[in-house]
Amino acid sequence: MSIEHSPARDGKQPLARRSASTINEFCEDNRISRTALYKLWAEGRGPRYFLNGTHRRITDEAAADWRRDMEAAAIASGAAQ
């Protein structure tokens, strides 16, 4: 592919799919604060994570499982409609 036809040439980069999120990315994607996330972990209700060195990462699968669990808990408590 020539440089003239490169996707980077027009300033539009294709969206890269992540398979794991940082804490900040997870919080932004799920619209919760870091404080709320750490509180959920302290209560044992936060998403699974793994350590990448000293940094926590949350996989897409763990995030999806967590959202399903949160939705099921909301339905069970009558908070969801």
C-alpha angles and dihedrals in degrees: 000000000000122000089248090062097040115127088229090058095076093046093249113120119192112249111261115223113229121209094195132030133213117236091260092050092048092049092048093047092049097036097235130125124250087243091056091049094051089047090053090050090050089053091047092245101104127106122276114263141181130215120247097192101308095334124097118229127189116208122223089246093052091049092050091048091049092051090050091049092049091048092049091050091050091050092047092052093046092244094119128065 
